[in-house]
Amino acid sequence: MMDYPPARTASPDERLMAAIRIIVRQELATVLTSGEPKERLLAVAEAATFLRHAVPTMYGLVQRNQIPYIKKTKRLYFSEGKLNEWLENGENEGPASIEQAVDTWLTRRKSSRKRRQ
């Protein structure tokens, strides 16, 4: 008959470390398999580089509310995903879309003149 060495009991510290390792592995697996990357936030200079604008141009766009931004305390941030959407939405379809925009503007202008009279 074989004699086995007595089973060693784990200290509370060792059990705590084992539990922490399990939790960390589970959290890493959740993050790695979530499939959705976290939205990347850019500072003003990074967003300016991303859009190929000067930093003062970025502040002007923010002041006129022409670009999506996040203001937290006194700092400005820009979501990379929202900037991509903003760029894609600004895309025009050529001369036909410009003519459409001019017609819309003229129609609105004429109707506002009629209301004033």
Buried (B, 14 or more C-beta within 10 A) or exposed (E): EEEEEEEEEEEEEEEEEEEEEEEEEEEEEEEEEEEEEEEEBBEBEBBBEBBEBEEEEBBEBBEEEEBBBEEEEEEBBBBBEBBEEBEEEEEEEEEEEEEEEEEEEEEEEEEEEEEEE
